[in-house]
């Protein structure tokens, strides 16, 4: 994955975008930078071989938008609707998603690096070959989601919900902390370290009704 904008294979063909974003818009080989919008409806749009840098969106909607071969850096979504979006071959660096509704989203070959993901709804989402690297996942809801070949290297997982989630080949060994608020039984299909198992033991005991007492 590219570490900088200039590393993109199509970087030289990017065109600066200086118009207003619109619903159902097609954005091919477009570079959006320095954009700060609120309460906008950009649903059903399509971004292909594009880059978004220093981009902020407060509230509003990008529902059903498709992102293919996109690179994002310093992007911030707050209270934005990203439900049913589709992401493929994307990288998000130093981004923030706070209070975002991304229920039903589909993510394939997506990398989050140095991102803050807090109070995000990912219920019924599908994540395949997704990497969270040096991120913070706090109060994120994966209820009913499908996670396949997902990794969490250097990522802190805090207060995550996994109710009815289905995990396949999920590797949690690189996480620097794991706190599952609910749905810990969904960890079947995940790989953890012995130390992580010890940290999660109280939650496993609560979930199975075991009373632990030394007196």
Buried (B, 14 or more C-beta within 10 A) or exposed (E): BBEEBEEBEBBEEBEEBEEEBBBEBEBBBBBBBEBEBEEBBBBBBBBBBBBBBEBBBBBBBBBBBBBBBBBBBBBBBBBBBBBBBBBBBBBBBBBBBBBBBBBBBBBBBBBBBBBBBBBBBBBBBBBBBBBBBBBBBBBBBBBBBBBBBBBBBBBBBBBBBBBBBBBEBBBBEBBEEBBBBBBBBBBEEBEBEEEBEEBBEEBBEEBEEEEEEEE
